């Protein structure tokens, strides 16, 4: 540091050099980067909608998972694959703090930004359950507090990283006994839960889930997980698949991805996305089709790998674009890069929210942050316990206090906002989350730039 100014590495130092020189980008080459960014957004949407979410549905059906547990586990793990790759790169390749800064820096966006997107872009009002949101918020609070405590001394020891894995293991254990815990809490707090259940029953017929069958019973989880609200025993997968995609007729197999849409705007989009559609079709088995149905785990893993690769290119392009436009590094990390690394979470959550699966969307939002903490624990533990056992990992925890306060405030706000909004995701909640996210972002930028507080930053070498 010089004169109290904190030095941060340029984000572009973590990526390969661009295919244009700085001057060529300023002379118009930046337009190519914008086109690539938009195309990567489209690619992530196609992967999630056509491969990732359908594979998740079959996994949930086979394991008998409720929608909130599925969102907090497999969906969170798949959509957070880019963060896991980033954490491994930060520990083993770049030897920097990119994993910590990316995961902690994007936490506010994950909680508030994605919640805002789900509320504003959803066409239906999604009903929420109390227990899943409370469970995931509590787990995230504990895991975030653990990470913040262990990096406060700028050193990570093997037993500290092992504690992160233990916390996530306890979280998975709670999810395994989710039904019994939920039923116990329902009995323990029966006055509140009865009132809440009554409210959900009254609104069930008014706001049916788009593409799903209406349920006649009360909207609380029963003993059988297959009756969780996602999968119905009397529906086979081909019926479920076609109902999910808005098809009127029940067919034996899912329509081919190369079938041209009828609407003009969709046709234009389909033609533009044909290269990525073809590439994905050749590399990922489409488990919506009867022939590939048993390959759903392969579909899940390959689609998660594609999500990571596309997100890497997306963040790379965003980084170079921000550098070309002269956006400060601290502002980039808190806005464009945070949103860029969370694109899969955003797309997946909005897609399931549009189908009315509020519990799955919210569990993915919070559960992906819990998984992000595990993303830090795995590479840290591997390096400190097996590769470099002589000493701890050195990290930089500058600005940690503000991050901790922001995380805790955003978690508390999400829970209270949903409670005060009647346990539903709608445009009102989306607007409130958007406003608060903008407030948090502005305050964070002012803090990073040294306008408030005493923590100015500059790019190393400048």
Helices and strands as residue ranges (DSSP letters): E 6-8, G 11-14, H 22-24, I 25-29, H 30-47, I 48-52, H 53-63, H 67-70, I 71-75, H 76-79, H 81-88, I 89-93, H 98-105, H 107-108, I 109-113, H 114-121, E 126-127, H 130-150, E 155-156, H 158-176, H 178-188, H 190-204, G 225-227, H 237-244, H 264-272, H 274-283, G 290-295, H 296-324, H 329-334, H 336-341, H 343-354, H 358-382, I 383-387, E 393-394, H 400-420, E 424-425, H 427-448, E 457-459
